[in-house]
Amino acid sequence: AQSVAQPEDQVNVAEGNPLTVKCTYSVSGNPYLFWYVQYPNRGLQFLLKYITGDNLVKGSYGFEAEFNKSQTSFHLKKPSALVSDSALYFCAVSSVTGGFKTIFGAGTRLFVKA
Amino acid sequence: ETGVTQSPTHLIKTRGQQVTLRCSSQSGHNTVSWYQQALGQGPQFIFQYYREEENGRGNFPPRFSGLQFPNYSSELNVNALELDDSALYLCASSPTGANTGELFFGEGSRLTVL
């Protein structure tokens, strides 16, 4: 079975500082990894994905994520946080062995303070 | 290009009733996935439809059922509603049955069961 863990319920960071939102996964075979963002009372919006290739992937709004196979991690990062980045962030995984069902983590709430 | 649309946006039901939620997929997408997102939790996979056939199911009881129509729109039906069914129900479409790419989410249908 595949699963995703987001160990932090909440991350607080000051505007202008770098941010990291952590994600680890468990899957048989090669993972397809995703980050999504959710604003209040809205659906999820895609930020970025890792399928294959470079371990560092870049996505929307200046976000990037680093795939680390040995640590089974896919942490979301941004060099300089904005107040408008405050939202709920979800890590997700799918795989061939998982029948391509996309499974989401519990989410991490990011607060960026001005 | 029309995005994913869901209806109704909000509804209130009582225990034991039945509900039907509807989703129109994004143009060109033939796969629809349904998720349940309880308050403060990540989206939980209910099932996926690909070309009118169920193509994967999560850990939900049979009273959760679905349909996909020839135009790739979809319905989620829930019978014998329980209080714990109160949640945001999200529909997501994707261009193929293999979720190696991102999901495109609607805004969701918020169901309250009293």
Contacts between the chains, C-beta under 8 A, distances in Angstrom:
chain1	res1	chain2	res2	distance
A	6	B	42	8.0
A	32	B	99	7.1
A	32	B	100	5.2
A	34	B	102	6.4
A	34	B	103	8.0
A	36	B	103	7.9
A	36	B	105	7.9
A	41	B	107	7.9
A	41	B	108	8.0
A	41	B	110	7.8
A	42	B	107	5.9
A	42	B	108	7.6
A	43	B	4	7.5
A	43	B	90	5.8
A	43	B	92	7.9
A	43	B	105	3.5
A	43	B	106	5.3
A	43	B	107	4.9
A	43	B	108	5.4
A	44	B	43	7.1
A	44	B	90	7.0
A	44	B	92	7.7
A	44	B	103	7.5
A	44	B	105	4.6
A	45	B	105	7.2
A	46	B	102	3.9
A	46	B	103	7.0
A	46	B	104	7.4
A	49	B	101	7.2
A	49	B	102	6.0
A	51	B	100	5.8
A	90	B	42	5.6
A	90	B	43	7.2
A	94	B	99	4.6
A	94	B	100	7.2
A	99	B	55	7.7
A	99	B	56	4.8
A	100	B	56	7.2
A	100	B	97	7.0
A	100	B	98	4.9
A	100	B	99	4.2
A	100	B	100	7.1
A	101	B	33	7.7
A	101	B	45	5.3
A	101	B	48	6.5
A	101	B	56	4.8
A	101	B	58	7.1
A	101	B	99	7.0
A	102	B	33	7.0
A	102	B	45	7.0
A	102	B	99	5.0
A	102	B	103	6.0
A	103	B	45	6.2
A	104	B	35	7.6
A	104	B	42	4.2
A	104	B	43	4.7
A	104	B	44	7.7
A	104	B	45	7.8
A	105	B	42	5.4
A	106	B	41	6.0
A	106	B	42	4.5
A	107	B	41	7.3
A	107	B	42	4.9
